[in-house]
Amino acid sequence: MANAPDPKPPSPPASLRRPGGSAAGFGSPEPMAALNRVEIAEQALPWPQREPLVDIRTACSSPFVDVAPRACPFLRRTVAEMLLAARAALPDGYGLRATTAMRTLAMQRAYWDGYFRQMKADHPDWPLPALRRATNRFFAPYDQKAPPGHCTGGAVDVHLLDAAGERLDVTSPLEGWKAAPTWTAGLSREAKTNRMILVEAMLTAGFSNCRDEYWHYSYGDSAWAVRTGAASCPYGWTYPPVAVVLNPETDRAVELPIEPERDADGRPTHAGIAIAAAGSADLDGWATVPGDPADEEGAWRIGVFWAAGVPLTLRLQGGAAISGVVSVTVDAFSEQSEPETLEAGEHGERILRITPAEDRIRLTLRTR
């Protein structure tokens, strides 16, 4: 049968092999001790001199790289260029989707802690070191000298797409974590062929691959250094800009990026934005949004992204629409919400001060 499981694991293409038979980016063990020994070059640089993040929704638009809607869509500039090169290296009729790019500390903590709890529940007799090792295999810890790859802007998770933008099979007949190792045996011939198309494009572009996750590639982080034998790497912790989105998850969405105030290491310390509806008073420095931002229920809905733990000040000006707000609630795009309080401003605006607990929250300001 053409699509029967192939007992042989995939192997790196000959064009990517180094002298002696090993493959560039083929993958190697990534013990925590080795990761922590890697020197991070940019730590000696002031924040403005470190390589910036770019928004891959625009930086990777030609050739087009699809970006998952819920992804934090930032990578280092060099890594975004490499992702474009990988997309260009694919044969005709194939596409690429970035499912995960940047992760904030809050996001990484949630993933690691959640998987650790799962491991502890599944293996109540395991000692703490064993639980940590099992968790670290799939989610990098956030409490070590070496930052998690996604938190450096140097790592990206990808899927291979067909011409219609649908995910291609790279796992059958295996399921779940059994299919995760890049070079696992037992894949169908179709899945093996598709997986190697993805692997070859990414490695050709200069990425290295985490051998435990066929979808995870990086350049410039500590794991890349360990896999490639480098003593140092360019990238350490980095932090994305904050984004405010009016009418999130609708066809009326308007995104307003905010460059926050930062400390010497680039960590955001405060973010603020002033938003005025069209027709409001002309105020210097205010972001004016088209039309009336209120929905059919007479509510302003505002998404705030990538701001967990960052004090945020929103100044809203919209004439009677804003001055008539009677309630404000915040939720994590769910049914459960908590009340917040608006202050009165000197231009008739209302001021909301909040420190989000999560990286994806929604504010709802109701006038009735």
Phi, psi and omega in degrees: 000136186295330185250022177290155179303137178264118183294340182272138176288161173299158176228150182299141178299146183301328182294342182256004181280140174277164172305136182099350171106342180282160185250142176299126178073010185298332179109146179208168177303148181234064181296147184301323180298321179291319178299318183288344177278346182289129176280139181255109191298320188287350179297339178277355184257146171294154185309315183296342181266357179279152183299130186282161167279150172232154179278112185287349175294332176254321182292335182243049183258349181211103357293153190287127169250121178289139180241126181303138186302326184267003181288149168278106202272052183232141171219162172300152183304313180298319182292323176297320177296322177294323177297320175298319179296321177296318178298318181292335182280348180291147174298160177303141178093000179243151178228177185224136176238129171271113182270327176221131176240254178291145166232138173280168176303318181298320179294314181296320178299317181296318180294311184295312182298320180295317180289325177299316179298321178296315178299319180295321178291322181285333185226068185297343181268357181284141174286164183304314180301322179293320178296318179295317180298318180296320179290318182296338181298325184245343178223118183294137179290151184256006185246023182246168177299319179280120179289150172303142184305316181295335181278356176262349187076013181254359184238148180214141174258134187227157171231151177270135182243158172270185184296337180270002180084015179264146180295135176269154182286121175233014187228334190297149000272008181285158181226155173059216184293341177296333180270355190290316183304132186303319189254031181292149174272166174093005176287152171294161182296323178295314180296320179297317179297314180296318181300318182289332173298316179294311182301313184295320179296316182290317180292323178299326180285351177109001178285158165250156185246139170284116188293344178274351184218108184298340185267351191256122181228151179208162172216132170088356178264177183297323180293320175303318180297316180295317181295326185260357178082017179276146180275342180220164178223157182283331196250135170242205179303142171217169191218126184284163171292159175278147176235135172247130182235119173280139181053055182297151177061030173227170178282001176256014185295136175233118182264134181234095180293147178235125171273111186283165167291143186227156173274187186296336180263007177090357179291130179297135179247339178192145175225142180213149177210145176247124186240129179235137174286151178305138182093353177283173178302144180283104185244126181301135175083002180267141174276118181264129181255149184289140174065202180263117182292346183292146178271189183293343177268005180074028183240141167273129175243126187231121174269139176237126187234144173065036183232022180301125179079003182258119176301131186232135176241120176249125175249120188241128181229120180205037178060222184297331182299318181274321181296340180266008180297131182250343179205151176227131175231156177232139177211169180261051183055049181217183181283333183276135182218161179234145180284151173229168184240135176264143172259155176274137179253173187280344179256021183083003180277170173245145185241130178241125176245125186209147171243101184300142177272344182227168183274352177226102177232159178232128175260137176236119180251115185253141177257356177201000000 
